[in-house]
């Protein structure tokens, strides 16, 4: 979890940007559901999900939106390890979750719920 707290000197207003608790669930051969909390963040400009395929490495931004707290990553490769983290931007400030690694099911029949998740 990463929190950014800034004080605006002009108005003495505390601006909090935080994102917490990335949870990856319902991992299947070609998809995974991600959810997270925005904590005390009042305004969000962008929520960005970053996905890294571990071997061979391929980094990509798979989703970018405003104020959402869940997303289903699709188009994943079966039997492949991925690392996800969520990054939030607000008023020029950024916070991100810790990375979570998952391995998708080896075949579409693994969509019955056989997968692994690690942090």
N, C-alpha and C positions, 0 to 999 in steps of 0.2 A: 504494500500500500504506500502511496506517496501523497502527501498533503503539501499544498503550497498556501501559505498564509501571508498576505501582504496588507500593509496599512497604507491607505491613500493619505498622504500628508495634507492635502488640501481640505479634505472633509473628515479626517480621522475615522474613516469607514474601514472596517476589516473585511477583506475579500477572501473567501475560503474556496479553494478549488481542490476537490478530493474525489477519488474513485477507489472503491474498496471491493473486496470479496469476489474476485472473479471465480465463477463456478462453471465448470464444463461438465455437461451431462448429456444423456441420450446420444452417446457416441456410437456411430454406425460405420459402415464401410466407407461411405462417401459424405458423411455429414456429422456435425456436432452442434449442440445447443450451448450457447454462452450466455451467462447472465451476470450482472454486477450491480453494485449500489453506488449512487453518486454522493452519499454522505450528506454533508451540509451545504453542498454546492447549490447556489440559488439560480444561477444562470449558466448555461452551457452553450458555447458556440459550436463545438464539434466533438463528437464521440467517434474515435477511430479504433478499429480492431486491427491489430497487426498479427499476421500469421507467418510462421517460418516452417517450411518443410525441412526437416533435419538432414536427411541424406537422400539425394543430393540437396544441398541447401538452396532454398528459394524463398526470399522474403517478399511479402506483398501486403499491401493494405487491402483488406477484403471488404471493408465496410466503413462508411463514413456517414454520419447523420447527426442530428441534434437531439439531445435529451432522452434518447432511448436507453433502456437498461437491459435489453436482451437482443439476441441475434442468432440465427441458425446459419453456421458456415456450411456451405454446400460445395460440391465439385471437388471434394477432397479425394485423394488417391487411397485405395484400399491397402491395408497393411502398412501404413506409413506413419511415422512419428511426426507430430506437429507441435509447435510451441505457439501459444496465444498470449497476448496481453492487450489490455484496453488502455487507451490514452485519451484524456479529456483536456480540451482547451477552452479557456474562458478568459476574455479580456486580456489576451496576450500571455496568460499564465498556463502552465501545463502540469498535469499530474498523471501518473500511470499506476496500474496494478502490477503486482509481481507476475512473472510469467508462469503459465501452467502448461505442462506437456501432456499430450494425449497420443495414443496410438490407435488408429482406426482399425476396424475389423478387417481381417484378411480377405474376405469375400462378402458379397451381398448377403449371404446366408448368415453372416455374423451380425446382421441387423437385429438379431434376436436379443442382443444386449451383451455380447462378449467384447470387452474392450478394457483398456487400462488408462488411468489418469494419474499423473504425479505432479507434485509441485516442487 
